[in-house]
Amino acid sequence: MGNNMGGLSSSVQSVDRAVAILEILARDGEAGVTEVARELDVHKSTASRLLAALDRHELVAQDTARGKFRLGVGIVRLAGAASQKLDLVQESRPVCRALAQQVGETVNLAILSGRDALYLDQAAGPAALSPHNWAGQRIPLHATSDGKVLLAYLPEAELAACLTPPLARFTERTITAVEDFPALLAEVRRRGFATAAEEFEAGLTAIAAPVRNAEGTVVASVSASGPSFRIPAGRIPALADAVRRAADEVSRRLGWITR
């Protein structure tokens, strides 16, 4: 137990020092091993090992001619990803709240995360008495309306990776045959929305539409979901139209201009 705690303490200390190095480079623009060691009050060999670890992950980069380190492209990637998600949530939240009030159901914003859909935000409509909060949770792609939208616009290789059999069955209505998806996803692209009627959860129906960024790439989906008795087949066209308009408005806020 003591050895484990000692190792954990050492790991945490290394993380603290690595973060401190990034803060030094953010403040000063660049620094050498000697300067970093002095600021951290550690031996030069320790500072060198930490910088080497950060360099392997492209979080820092070394000017070989001068021996100085600066922040690397890995920082830009991380910052860009965080910024995009924050922008997406901030721009979509008022639209999703308005949609939830309009249709009376629960509205979610989802993105692709590995082989799942990840819910980033949720807005509850007046008819949703005690909705389950899905924000931060992952859901399967093949059995949900959000997932189908995110699948429909993937390159073929990525799509194949996301639909590797066997596909889990959640209800008797879950589509688990991979060969059914090409036609299904083509229909999603044609209509501009996807549906999932009791495919992930018995008694739950959802409709989702794609959100595009300024380049026109589908980066998220907006969905409205509720009890199947409140969303019968006859209500789906009107609900799909409202969801599509909301997704288009989020896309517009992200810079997408329809042509």
Solvent accessible surface area in square Angstrom, and as a share of the most:
residue,aa,sasa,rsa
1,M,179,0.80
2,G,59,0.57
3,N,139,0.71
4,N,109,0.56
5,M,103,0.46
6,G,41,0.39
7,G,40,0.38
8,L,102,0.51
9,S,71,0.46
10,S,64,0.41
11,S,61,0.40
12,V,77,0.44
13,Q,89,0.39
14,S,47,0.30
15,V,92,0.53
16,D,88,0.45
17,R,68,0.25
18,A,19,0.15
19,V,72,0.41
20,A,27,0.21
21,I,0,0.00
22,L,35,0.18
23,E,110,0.49
24,I,11,0.06
25,L,2,0.01
26,A,70,0.54
27,R,150,0.55
28,D,76,0.39
29,G,44,0.42
30,E,62,0.28
31,A,3,0.02
32,G,10,0.09
33,V,36,0.21
34,T,67,0.39
35,E,58,0.26
36,V,0,0.00
37,A,5,0.04
38,R,161,0.59
39,E,88,0.39
40,L,33,0.16
41,D,130,0.67
42,V,24,0.14
43,H,133,0.60
44,K,106,0.45
45,S,52,0.34
46,T,25,0.15
47,A,0,0.00
48,S,49,0.32
49,R,154,0.56
50,L,21,0.11
51,L,0,0.00
52,A,43,0.33
53,A,34,0.26
54,L,13,0.06
55,D,62,0.32
56,R,177,0.65
57,H,127,0.57
58,E,80,0.36
59,L,32,0.16
60,V,1,0.01
61,A,29,0.23
62,Q,77,0.34
63,D,44,0.23
64,T,128,0.74
65,A,97,0.75
66,R,140,0.51
67,G,28,0.27
68,K,53,0.22
69,F,15,0.06
70,R,115,0.42
71,L,59,0.30
72,G,8,0.08
73,V,89,0.51
74,G,2,0.02
75,I,44,0.23
76,V,104,0.60
77,R,137,0.50
78,L,111,0.55
79,A,59,0.46
80,G,27,0.26
81,A,45,0.35
82,A,52,0.40
83,S,52,0.33
84,Q,128,0.57
85,K,85,0.36
86,L,107,0.53
87,D,66,0.34
88,L,10,0.05
89,V,24,0.14
90,Q,116,0.52
91,E,61,0.27
92,S,0,0.00
93,R,92,0.33
94,P,64,0.40
95,V,14,0.08
96,C,5,0.03
97,R,143,0.52
98,A,62,0.48
99,L,5,0.02
100,A,1,0.00
101,Q,114,0.51
102,Q,112,0.50
103,V,17,0.10
104,G,9,0.09
105,E,2,0.01
106,T,14,0.08
107,V,0,0.00
108,N,3,0.02
109,L,0,0.00
110,A,0,0.00
111,I,15,0.08
112,L,59,0.29
113,S,23,0.15
114,G,63,0.60
115,R,145,0.53
116,D,46,0.24
117,A,0,0.00
118,L,32,0.16
119,Y,18,0.07
120,L,38,0.19
121,D,17,0.09
122,Q,38,0.17
123,A,10,0.08
124,A,49,0.38
125,G,4,0.04
126,P,88,0.55
127,A,35,0.27
128,A,17,0.13
129,L,166,0.83
130,S,106,0.69
131,P,51,0.32
132,H,102,0.46
133,N,95,0.49
134,W,50,0.18
135,A,41,0.32
136,G,58,0.56
137,Q,70,0.31
138,R,132,0.48
139,I,4,0.02
140,P,24,0.15
141,L,4,0.02
142,H,14,0.06
143,A,0,0.00
144,T,11,0.06
145,S,2,0.01
146,D,2,0.01
147,G,0,0.00
148,K,6,0.03
149,V,0,0.00
150,L,8,0.04
151,L,0,0.00
152,A,3,0.02
153,Y,62,0.23
154,L,33,0.16
155,P,78,0.49
156,E,149,0.67
157,A,83,0.64
158,E,84,0.37
159,L,33,0.17
160,A,67,0.52
161,A,40,0.31
162,C,19,0.12
163,L,8,0.04
164,T,70,0.40
165,P,88,0.55
166,P,132,0.83
167,L,20,0.10
168,A,54,0.42
169,R,143,0.52
170,F,87,0.36
171,T,24,0.14
172,E,155,0.70
173,R,132,0.48
174,T,5,0.03
175,I,43,0.22
176,T,37,0.21
177,A,35,0.27
178,V,47,0.27
179,E,135,0.61
180,D,71,0.37
181,F,0,0.00
182,P,87,0.55
183,A,75,0.58
184,L,37,0.19
185,L,1,0.00
186,A,45,0.35
187,E,61,0.27
188,V,3,0.02
189,R,114,0.42
190,R,174,0.63
191,R,82,0.30
192,G,16,0.16
193,F,18,0.08
194,A,0,0.00
195,T,30,0.18
196,A,7,0.05
197,A,36,0.28
198,E,41,0.18
199,E,18,0.08
200,F,49,0.21
201,E,82,0.37
202,A,77,0.60
203,G,35,0.34
204,L,47,0.24
205,T,3,0.02
206,A,13,0.10
207,I,0,0.00
208,A,0,0.00
209,A,1,0.01
210,P,15,0.10
211,V,0,0.00
212,R,67,0.24
213,N,38,0.19
214,A,48,0.37
215,E,135,0.61
216,G,12,0.12
217,T,77,0.45
218,V,24,0.14
219,V,49,0.28
220,A,0,0.00
221,S,0,0.00
222,V,0,0.00
223,S,2,0.01
224,A,0,0.00
225,S,16,0.10
226,G,5,0.05
227,P,39,0.25
228,S,24,0.16
229,F,163,0.68
230,R,70,0.25
231,I,4,0.02
232,P,70,0.44
233,A,86,0.67
234,G,71,0.69
235,R,66,0.24
236,I,31,0.16
237,P,90,0.57
238,A,73,0.56
239,L,4,0.02
240,A,1,0.00
241,D,53,0.27
242,A,6,0.05
243,V,0,0.00
244,R,75,0.27
245,R,127,0.46
246,A,10,0.08
247,A,1,0.00
248,D,83,0.43
249,E,51,0.23
250,V,0,0.00
251,S,2,0.01
252,R,144,0.53
253,R,96,0.35
254,L,39,0.19
255,G,37,0.36
256,W,50,0.18
257,I,125,0.63
258,T,101,0.59
259,R,229,0.84
